[in-house]
Amino acid sequence: KRSLRRRRKLEKETKQLIKQEELKRLHKAQAVQRQLEELEERQRALEIFGVKLERELRGESDSGTQDETQMLHEWFELVLEKNKLMRYESELLIVAQELELEDHQSRLEQKLREKMAVDGK
């Protein structure tokens, strides 16, 4: 009886730990998703600004208020910012993929424990 109680207690504790890990992964995945959405908004804003700046550089815009040197400086800053955002997006996608793999591993471990419990009875 004692070994059965210990085993059930251990199973219960294991299930609680698994749920906690799942919740942590879920919260992290939600945070990554929010960051990706914010990143997408920032990239869209940069794209709009880039199109406007490119038109000004080509002389297609009516606003001739800035000099070409200043516009080129802004253009290069924009390109640097876009590259930075693209690297950050890649990092976030890697984190998302890691979370998916961790979740998959957890499900496989749970299946293994269930099969071992059935075989052990």
Beta strands, then each sheet from edge to edge (+ up, - down):
end
